[in-house]
Amino acid sequence: MTQQSADIQETIAMSSAPSDPFTDLPRNEWRDVFFGLPDEVQEVLVADMSRTELETFIDRLDPDEVTDVLGFTDEETREALLTTLDSQRREKIDFLLSFNPESAAGLMNLDYVTVDETRKFPEVTERVRRFEERTGRVPTIFVTDDGELQGELPGVALSIADDASETISDYVQETPHIRYDRDDEEVIEVFKQNRERAVAVLDEDDDIFGVIHAEDLLRMLEDARGETLYEFTGVAEEESVLDGPGAKVRRRYKWLILNLGTAFMAAAVVGLFESTIAAVAILAAYMPVVAGMGGNAGTQAMAVTVRGISLGEVSLSTGKRVVFNEVIAGGVNGLITGVLVAAIAIAFSYGEFGLLLGAVIGISMVANLVIAGFFGAITPLVLDRIGFDPATSATIFITTATDVLGFFVFLGLAQAILL
């Protein structure tokens, strides 16, 4: 997105009458600007547009895009707008509106033609030409045999094939396909395995139902990536960067209150060793190091475990090896980082404490990263078992464990060894 586009979208999102800055734009920019806005801003914008403005807007959109816009309107407005479209486009849009937008059928479009593998190249070319004249779009060409999908005929074959000696079956490429009722995550997986390929959508009888192109999936992939980031930080999935302060506060304060409670638990542990910290003030300088390293290590273990859960690779009943591996990895990483921190502590405080302060910090680092590995792996598995989303829930519990237990080990060792 260019800076100019970002500025335009921000202006629309922050406006009390968003249709004004939107309709002031050149009409050839409406599509790109609209579909670059967050869903909630799109909804407000559609509600603010007049019916005439909406008619003008959807007249330039593809059927699947019209479906997205009409999803933000009430039934009366939707029916009125559909009557303004030609019968062919209206039929397509009615068809697409009947499906879950987060399923394969909801993502697909109807920009395809089917040809029997016995057809000649001139016949296929004529079929494609008629489709382009009618829709203004180049269709995907699916080849069938008695109605059964055989594959895709690349458009370039129409210009390079020898009509006299070659048949379309000589150029057919295998086509990935998916059932119409599969959810968007399965669609993404199919595209990951078949990059830059169109995916055929099939019905329950394995007849061709529609087609999904890579560009149809781009916006959903961006949403999925943002959703994953939001989950790991405790931000509501529906929150947008363009939301106002009130919406942001409403969606975040519960998480912050919960975090506040866990922070007081760590503070209570520190309070138990108030006299130790007063006697050895340098300990306060190393406490954030111990806590920060534990939190980072726990988050790393959590990320790997959550990914394994989402892919069906691990569960609580089969997770012993995962937990063991993370504990061992935490111990080794703790040893590596602990040696480095211990060396720094000894270098700066050798005259007062000799090797003892370095030993306390080094041992504490190993212990806290072992704790981080254990809780980073076991917490998502337990939360998944009891029905909570580990991606949105695990971080608070993991950081609480590493802070509370990490401080207890570090300050307890300091009290026992340095005093």
Residue pairs with C-beta under 8 A, 6 or more apart in sequence:
1 9
1 36
5 32
5 33
5 36
8 21
8 25
8 33
9 33
9 36
9 37
9 41
9 242
10 242
11 21
12 18
12 21
12 22
12 33
12 37
12 41
12 45
13 37
13 38
13 41
13 240
13 242
14 242
14 244
15 21
17 48
18 41
18 44
18 45
18 48
19 45
19 48
19 49
19 50
19 53
22 30
22 33
22 34
22 45
22 49
23 49
23 53
25 33
27 56
27 60
30 57
30 60
31 60
31 61
31 65
34 42
34 45
34 57
34 69
35 42
35 65
35 68
35 219
37 45
37 242
38 240
38 241
38 242
38 243
39 238
39 240
40 238
40 240
40 243
41 240
41 242
42 68
42 69
42 72
43 72
46 54
46 69
46 72
46 73
47 72
49 57
51 77
51 80
51 81
54 69
54 73
54 77
54 81
55 81
55 84
57 69
58 65
58 66
58 69
58 70
58 81
58 85
59 84
59 85
61 69
62 109
62 111
62 137
63 89
63 92
63 93
63 96
63 109
63 110
64 96
64 107
64 108
64 109
64 216
66 85
66 89
66 93
67 93
67 96
67 97
67 101
68 101
70 78
70 81
70 82
70 93
70 97
71 97
71 101
73 81
82 90
82 93
82 94
83 90
85 93
88 134
92 110
95 110
96 105
96 106
96 108
96 109
96 110
99 105
99 106
99 180
100 106
101 107
102 183
102 184
103 180
103 181
103 182
103 183
103 184
104 178
104 179
104 180
104 181
104 182
104 183
104 184
104 186
104 187
104 199
104 201
104 212
105 180
105 181
105 201
105 209
105 210
107 184
107 187
107 212
107 216
107 217
107 220
108 180
108 201
108 209
108 210
108 211
108 212
108 216
109 210
109 211
109 212
109 213
109 216
110 210
110 211
111 135
111 137
111 138
111 139
111 140
111 211
111 213
112 139
112 140
112 141
112 142
112 200
112 208
112 210
112 211
113 127
113 128
113 131
113 139
113 140
113 141
113 142
114 142
114 143
114 144
114 208
115 123
115 124
115 127
115 141
115 142
115 143
115 144
115 153
115 168
116 143
116 144
116 145
117 143
117 144
117 145
117 150
117 167
117 168
117 169
117 172
118 167
119 168
120 163
120 167
120 168
121 157
121 158
121 161
121 163
121 166
121 168
122 163
124 141
124 153
124 158
124 168
125 158
128 138
128 139
128 141
128 155
128 158
131 137
131 139
132 138
132 139
138 155
140 152
140 198
140 211
140 213
141 152
141 153
141 154
141 155
142 149
142 151
142 152
142 153
142 175
142 200
142 208
142 211
143 149
143 150
143 151
143 152
143 153
143 168
143 169
143 172
144 150
144 208
147 207
148 206
149 175
149 177
149 200
149 202
149 206
149 208
150 169
150 172
151 172
151 173
151 174
151 175
152 172
152 173
152 174
152 175
152 197
152 198
152 200
153 168
153 171
153 172
153 173
154 171
154 173
157 168
157 171
161 168
161 170
161 171
175 197
175 198
175 199
175 200
176 190
176 193
176 194
176 197
176 199
176 200
177 199
177 200
177 201
177 202
178 186
178 187
178 190
178 199
178 200
178 201
178 202
178 212
179 201
179 202
179 203
179 204
180 201
180 202
180 203
180 204
180 209
180 210
184 220
184 224
185 224
187 199
187 212
187 217
187 220
188 217
188 220
188 221
188 224
190 199
191 197
191 199
191 212
191 214
191 217
195 214
196 214
197 214
198 211
198 212
198 213
198 214
199 211
199 212
200 208
200 210
200 211
201 208
201 209
201 210
201 211
201 212
202 208
202 209
203 209
227 237
228 391
229 235
230 236
230 237
230 239
231 237
231 389
231 391
231 392
232 299
232 303
232 391
232 395
233 395
234 252
234 255
234 259
234 392
234 395
234 396
235 251
235 252
235 255
236 251
236 252
238 251
239 247
239 248
239 251
239 252
243 251
255 396
258 396
259 396
262 396
262 399
262 400
262 403
263 403
265 400
265 403
265 404
266 291
266 400
266 403
266 404
266 407
269 403
269 404
269 407
269 408
269 411
270 277
270 287
270 407
270 411
272 408
272 411
273 407
273 411
273 412
273 414
273 415
276 283
276 411
276 414
276 415
276 418
276 419
277 283
277 284
277 411
279 418
279 419
280 414
280 418
280 419
282 349
282 357
283 410
283 411
283 414
286 341
286 345
286 361
286 410
287 407
287 410
287 411
289 341
289 361
290 361
290 364
290 365
290 368
290 406
290 407
290 410
291 368
291 402
291 403
291 406
291 407
293 334
293 337
293 365
293 368
293 369
293 372
294 368
294 369
294 371
294 372
294 402
294 403
294 406
295 372
295 398
295 399
295 402
295 403
296 372
297 330
297 333
297 334
297 368
297 369
297 372
297 373
297 376
297 402
298 371
298 372
298 373
298 375
298 376
298 398
298 399
298 401
298 402
299 376
299 395
299 398
299 399
300 376
301 326
301 329
301 330
301 372
301 373
301 375
301 376
301 377
301 398
302 376
302 377
302 379
302 380
302 390
302 394
302 395
302 398
304 326
304 377
305 314
305 319
305 322
305 326
305 376
305 377
305 380
305 381
305 390
306 380
306 390
306 391
306 394
308 314
308 322
309 315
309 380
309 381
309 384
309 390
314 322
314 381
315 381
315 384
315 385
316 381
316 382
316 384
316 385
319 377
319 378
319 381
322 377
322 381
323 373
323 374
323 377
323 378
323 381
325 377
326 373
326 374
326 376
326 377
327 370
327 373
327 374
327 377
328 373
329 373
330 369
330 370
330 371
330 372
330 373
330 374
330 376
331 366
331 369
331 370
331 373
333 369
334 365
334 366
334 367
334 368
334 369
334 370
335 366
337 365
337 369
338 361
338 362
338 363
338 364
338 365
338 366
338 369
339 362
341 358
341 361
341 362
341 365
342 358
342 359
342 361
342 362
342 365
343 358
345 357
345 358
345 361
346 354
346 355
346 357
346 358
349 357
349 358
353 418
356 417
356 418
357 418
359 417
360 410
360 413
360 414
360 417
360 418
361 410
363 409
363 413
364 406
364 409
364 410
364 413
367 405
367 406
367 409
368 402
368 405
368 406
368 409
368 410
371 401
371 402
371 405
371 406
371 409
372 398
372 401
372 402
375 397
375 398
375 401
375 402
376 398
379 390
379 394
379 397
379 398
379 401
380 390
380 391
380 394
381 390
383 389
383 390
383 393
383 394
383 397
384 390
